[in-house]
């Protein structure tokens, strides 16, 4: 069956088990635009809280260094390394805080979308990742065109925003060319703030749409066919044929166990053909009579046959046999409501047995 046919058959919403298994495998809806927005917000924070003061401090440090070149005697490679080391330390005071803020923003952008989890399945090599046909499908499939559309939107939005802001600030930029050069960093900083803020607003709209679309697309990819739902139910609840076979085996084992226990019974209560209940009562064992076997139709006839073969009394009582069959369980004592009727039968049998012994002794 083709992939298109499979997609057409997947019309049912995913089950909770399908969603849970997918999440455990690390397949989660993720917006690739969220880290970009986080980077833009981090850039704004850097410009607002760090760039002005730290950039001025960096410029001052470098000014001292380069205005007094004689303080550095570079005669060999070691001297050059020391000079570069000093430059790196001065630059790190400016670069490292910004880099750390960008890293924290990127990590938060991922954590806020989905909880973190360790999943080695995501980094396991897969043939589909190296297949040309799969790669072609990813590039020119529905998802590929979606990514292309988002990239085109970002490019268009940034182009329009930058063009609009630069055209609006063009008189100020031209004026800066004839003003004090010391005012140029402040002008560039203000222009950068406007550009970053405008691009961030456009990116927020894109991220909100991408977050919604990625989750809709994720659930659509998880849709299942009716056959898949049936197969999942079989796996979770068990195959009906297997369960039926298990019940059949259990019934056969119970039947064999009952037939083996009938010779130990004290009395069998039955109606002529349909029901039979074998009871065991020995005063020395204590307790009420215990049901050792019960059955209907063919099984009831088999119980009677074994009982007659082993000289076990069979008492025909239609009402009692039918009533007891629905209320007694194998290897369990009879319920209290049958104590009186069964006690009378056992007393009758014991009295008859005692009379026979007395006649035999005489």
C-alpha positions in Angstrom: 0.0 0.0 0.0 1.4 3.4 -0.9 2.2 6.1 1.6 -0.5 8.3 0.2 -3.1 5.5 0.7 -1.8 5.1 4.2 -2.3 8.8 5.0 -5.8 8.7 3.6 -6.7 5.8 5.8 -5.4 7.5 8.9 -8.6 9.3 9.8 -8.8 8.6 13.6 -7.4 10.8 16.3 -4.3 9.2 18.1 -4.9 7.2 21.2 -3.3 8.1 24.5 -1.0 5.1 24.2 0.1 6.3 20.7 0.9 9.8 22.0 2.7 8.4 25.1 4.8 6.1 23.1 5.7 8.9 20.6 6.7 11.3 23.4 8.9 8.5 25.0 10.7 8.2 21.7 11.5 11.9 21.7 9.2 12.8 18.8 7.8 16.1 20.1 6.3 19.2 18.4 9.1 21.8 18.2 9.1 25.3 16.7 12.4 26.1 15.0 11.5 29.8 15.1 11.4 30.0 18.9 15.2 29.9 19.4 15.5 32.6 16.8 13.1 34.8 18.7 15.0 34.0 21.9 18.2 35.1 20.2 16.7 38.4 19.1 15.4 39.1 22.6 18.8 38.2 24.0 20.4 40.6 21.5 18.0 43.4 22.7 18.9 42.7 26.3 22.6 42.9 25.4 22.2 46.2 23.5 20.1 47.7 26.4 22.0 46.5 29.4 25.5 45.7 28.2 26.5 47.2 24.9 26.6 50.9 25.9 28.7 50.6 29.1 30.8 47.5 28.1 31.5 48.8 24.6 32.7 52.0 26.1 34.9 50.2 28.5 36.3 47.9 25.8 37.0 50.9 23.5 38.8 52.6 26.4 41.0 49.6 27.1 41.8 49.1 23.5 42.6 52.9 23.1 45.1 52.6 25.9 46.7 49.6 24.3 46.9 50.9 20.8 47.9 54.5 21.7 50.9 53.2 23.5 52.3 50.6 21.1 55.8 50.9 22.6 54.6 49.1 25.8 54.5 45.9 23.8 57.9 44.6 22.7 57.1 41.9 20.2 60.4 40.2 19.3 59.4 36.6 19.1 56.4 34.2 19.1 56.1 34.2 22.9 55.7 38.0 23.0 53.0 37.8 20.2 51.1 35.2 22.2 51.2 37.4 25.3 49.9 40.3 23.3 47.1 38.2 21.9 46.3 36.9 25.3 45.9 40.4 26.7 43.6 41.4 23.8 41.6 38.2 24.4 41.1 39.0 28.0 40.0 42.5 27.3 37.5 41.3 24.6 36.2 38.5 26.7 34.8 41.0 29.3 32.5 42.2 26.5 31.9 38.9 24.5 31.4 36.3 27.3 28.4 37.9 29.0 26.7 38.3 25.7 27.5 34.7 24.6 26.3 33.4 28.0 23.0 35.3 27.6 22.5 33.9 24.0 23.1 30.3 25.3 20.7 30.7 28.2 18.0 32.2 25.8 18.4 29.3 23.4 18.2 26.7 26.1 15.1 28.3 27.6 13.4 28.4 24.2 13.7 24.6 24.0 12.8 23.9 27.6 9.7 26.1 27.5 8.3 24.1 24.5 8.8 20.6 25.9 10.2 19.1 29.1 13.8 17.8 28.8 14.4 14.1 28.4 17.3 11.8 27.5 16.5 9.8 24.5 19.3 7.9 22.6 16.8 6.9 19.9 17.0 10.4 18.4 20.8 10.1 17.7 20.8 6.5 16.5 21.8 6.3 12.8 18.9 5.6 10.5 19.0 4.6 6.9 16.1 7.0 6.1 18.4 9.9 7.0 20.9 8.8 4.3 18.4 7.8 1.7 18.2 10.1 -1.3 14.5 9.5 -1.9 13.7 10.3 1.8 15.8 13.4 1.6 14.1 14.5 -1.6 10.8 14.0 0.0 11.8 16.1 3.0 13.0 18.9 0.8 10.1 18.9 -1.7 7.3 17.5 0.5 4.7 19.3 2.4 7.0 19.9 5.3 9.7 21.2 3.0 7.4 23.7 1.4 6.2 24.8 4.8 9.8 25.5 5.9 10.4 27.3 2.7 7.3 29.5 3.2 8.5 30.4 6.7 12.0 31.3 5.5 10.4 33.4 2.7 8.2 35.2 5.2 11.2 35.9 7.5 13.3 37.2 4.6 10.5 39.4 3.3 9.6 40.7 6.8 13.2 41.6 7.6 13.8 43.2 4.2 10.6 45.4 4.5 11.4 46.3 8.2 15.0 47.2 7.6 14.2 49.1 4.4 11.4 51.0 6.1 13.5 51.9 9.2 16.6 52.9 7.1 14.5 55.1 4.8 13.0 56.8 7.8 16.4 57.3 9.5 18.2 58.3 6.3 18.2 62.0 7.0 19.7 61.3 10.5 22.4 59.1 9.0 23.4 61.7 6.5 23.5 64.3 9.2 25.8 62.1 11.3 28.4 62.2 8.5 28.9 65.9 9.3 28.6 65.7 13.1 31.0 64.8 15.9 32.4 61.2 15.3 31.9 60.5 19.0 28.2 60.6 18.5 28.3 57.8 15.8 28.3 54.8 18.3 25.2 56.2 20.0 23.4 56.7 16.7 24.3 53.2 15.6 23.2 51.8 18.9 19.8 53.5 18.7 19.3 52.3 15.1 20.2 48.7 16.1 17.6 48.9 18.9 14.9 49.9 16.5 15.8 47.2 14.0 16.0 44.5 16.6 12.7 45.6 18.2 10.8 45.7 14.9 12.2 42.3 13.7 11.4 40.8 17.1 7.7 41.9 16.8 7.5 40.2 13.3 9.2 37.1 14.7 6.8 36.9 17.6 3.9 36.6 15.1 5.8 34.0 13.2 6.7 32.0 16.3 3.1 32.0 17.6 1.8 30.7 14.2 4.6 28.2 14.0 4.0 26.8 17.5 0.3 26.3 16.7 1.0 24.8 13.3 3.8 22.5 14.5 1.4 21.0 17.1 -1.4 20.6 14.6 1.0 19.0 12.2 2.3 16.7 14.9 -1.1 15.4 15.9 -2.0 15.0 12.2 1.1 12.8 11.7 0.0 10.7 14.7 -3.4 10.0 13.3 -4.2 6.3 13.1 -6.3 4.1 10.8 -9.2 2.1 12.3 -7.1 -1.1 11.8 -4.2 0.4 13.8 -6.6 1.2 16.6 -8.0 -2.4 16.6 -4.5 -3.8 16.6 -3.5 -1.6 19.6 -6.6 -2.7 21.5 -5.6 -6.3 20.8 -2.1 -5.7 22.1 -3.3 -3.8 25.3 -6.3 -6.1 26.1 -5.1 -9.3 24.5 -6.1 -11.1 21.3 -9.7 -12.3 21.7 -8.8 -15.6 20.1 -5.9 -16.1 22.5 -8.1 -15.1 25.4 -10.8 -17.5 24.3 -8.2 -20.3 24.0 -6.9 -19.5 27.5 -10.5 -19.7 28.9 -11.0 -23.0 27.2 -7.8 -24.4 28.7 -8.8 -23.1 32.1 -12.2 -24.8 31.8 -10.7 -28.1 30.7 -8.3 -28.0 33.7 -11.2 -27.2 36.0 -13.2 -30.1 34.5 -10.4 -32.6 35.0 -9.8 -31.4 38.5 -13.5 -31.7 39.3 -13.8 -35.2 37.9 -10.8 -36.3 40.0 -12.5 -34.9 43.1 -15.9 -36.5 42.6 -14.9 -39.9 44.2 -14.1 -38.0 47.4 -17.6 -36.5 47.5 -20.2 -37.3 50.3 -23.3 -36.7 48.2 -24.3 -35.6 44.7 -27.4 -33.4 44.4 -29.0 -33.5 41.0 -32.1 -33.2 39.0 -32.7 -36.0 36.5 -30.4 -34.8 33.7 -29.5 -31.1 33.7 -27.7 -30.2 36.9 -25.4 -32.0 39.4 -23.5 -30.7 42.4 -21.1 -32.9 44.3 -20.6 -32.0 48.0 -18.1 -33.3 50.5 -18.8 -33.2 54.2 -16.7 -34.8 56.9 -17.4 -33.7 60.5 -13.7 -34.2 61.5 -12.6 -31.7 58.8 -14.8 -29.0 60.3 -16.8 -26.3 58.5 -19.8 -26.5 56.2 -20.0 -28.9 53.2 -17.6 -28.0 50.3 -18.5 -28.1 46.6 -16.0 -30.4 44.9 -17.7 -30.4 41.5 -20.7 -29.0 39.6 -21.9 -29.2 36.0 -24.8 -29.1 33.6 -26.0 -31.4 30.9 -23.2 -33.7 29.7 -20.9 -32.7 32.6 -23.7 -33.3 35.0 -24.3 -36.8 33.6 -20.5 -37.5 33.9 -20.5 -36.4 37.6 -23.4 -38.8 38.2 -21.7 -41.6 36.4 -18.5 -41.2 38.4 -20.5 -40.9 41.7 -22.5 -44.1 40.9 -19.3 -46.0 40.0 -17.8 -45.0 43.4 -21.0 -45.8 45.4 -21.6 -42.1 46.2 -25.3 -41.4 46.9 -27.1 -39.3 44.3 -30.1 -37.4 45.6 -32.5 -36.0 43.0 -33.9 -32.6 44.1 -34.7 -30.4 41.1 -35.4 -27.2 43.0 -32.3 -27.5 45.3 -29.9 -28.5 42.5 -31.0 -25.7 40.2 -30.9 -23.1 43.0 -27.5 -24.2 44.3 -25.8 -24.3 40.9 -26.2 -20.5 40.5 -24.8 -19.7 43.9 -22.0 -22.1 44.7 -18.3 -22.1 43.6 -15.8 -25.0 43.2 -13.7 -25.6 46.3 -15.9 -23.2 48.4 -18.3 -23.9 51.2 -22.0 -23.7 50.4 -23.7 -20.4 51.3 -25.6 -20.2 54.5 -29.0 -20.2 52.9 -28.5 -23.9 51.9 -27.3 -25.1 55.3 -30.7 -26.4 56.4 -31.6 -28.2 53.2 -28.2 -29.8 52.8 -28.0 -30.7 56.6 -31.3 -32.6 56.2 -29.9 -34.6 53.3 -26.7 -35.5 55.0 -28.6 -36.4 58.2 -30.9 -38.6 56.1 -27.9 -40.3 54.4 -26.1 -40.8 57.7 -29.2 -42.2 59.3 -29.7 -44.6 56.4 -26.1 -45.7 56.5 -26.3 -46.3 60.3 -29.5 -48.4 59.8 -27.7 -50.5 57.3 -24.8 -51.1 59.6 -27.1 -52.2 62.4 -29.0 -54.6 60.1 -25.7 -56.0 58.9 -24.5 -56.5 62.5 -27.7 -58.3 63.4 
